[in-house]
């Protein structure tokens, strides 16, 4: 992993969600890693990912739709 602008911290809830997502046939780990790297390097996500805030700005939690069936809170 390269040096990122922001530090990536995985929460317990994210780990649980990731474990459940890995069991789904449509889960793409490479796509998720690419999106996390883009966010960590402060790169604006392409419109196809439907980037949106899940919590108030102070918490900086972001939702990203990787497919029509999978939404990830980062």
C-alpha positions in Angstrom: 0.0 0.0 0.0 1.4 3.4 -0.9 1.6 6.4 1.3 -1.9 8.0 1.6 -2.9 11.5 2.4 -5.3 10.1 5.1 -4.8 7.1 7.4 -7.2 4.2 6.8 -8.7 2.8 10.0 -11.0 -0.2 9.8 -13.8 -0.2 12.4 -15.3 -3.4 13.9 -18.5 -2.7 12.0 -16.6 -2.3 8.7 -14.9 -5.6 9.3 -18.2 -7.4 9.9 -19.8 -5.8 6.9 -16.7 -6.8 4.7 -16.9 -10.4 6.0 -20.6 -10.6 5.0 -20.0 -8.9 1.6 -17.2 -11.4 0.7 -19.9 -14.1 0.8 -21.9 -12.4 -1.9 -21.4 -13.5 -5.5 -21.3 -9.9 -6.8 -18.7 -8.6 -4.3 -15.6 -7.2 -6.0 -12.7 -6.8 -3.6 -10.5 -5.1 -6.1 -13.1 -2.4 -6.8 -13.5 -1.8 -3.1 -9.8 -1.4 -2.6 -9.6 1.0 -5.5 -12.3 3.2 -4.0 -10.7 3.1 -0.5 -7.4 4.2 -2.1 -9.0 7.0 -4.0 -10.7 8.3 -0.8 -7.5 7.9 1.2 -5.6 10.0 -1.4 -8.3 12.7 -1.5 -9.2 11.9 -5.1 -12.8 12.8 -6.2 -14.8 9.7 -6.9 -16.3 9.2 -10.3 -20.1 9.9 -10.4 -20.8 6.1 -10.8 -20.0 5.5 -7.1 -22.8 7.9 -5.8 -20.6 9.4 -3.1 -22.7 10.7 -0.2 -22.4 11.6 3.5 -23.9 9.2 6.0 -23.2 11.2 9.2 -22.6 14.8 10.0 -19.4 16.3 8.5 -17.7 16.2 11.9 -17.6 12.4 11.7 -16.6 12.3 8.1 -18.3 9.0 7.4 -19.0 8.5 3.7 -21.2 6.1 1.8 -20.2 4.7 -1.5 -22.4 2.6 -3.8 -20.2 0.1 -5.6 -23.1 -1.6 -7.3 -26.8 -1.5 -7.1 -26.7 -4.1 -4.4 -23.7 -3.1 -2.3 -23.3 0.2 -0.3 -20.2 0.6 1.8 -19.8 3.1 4.7 -16.3 4.3 4.9 
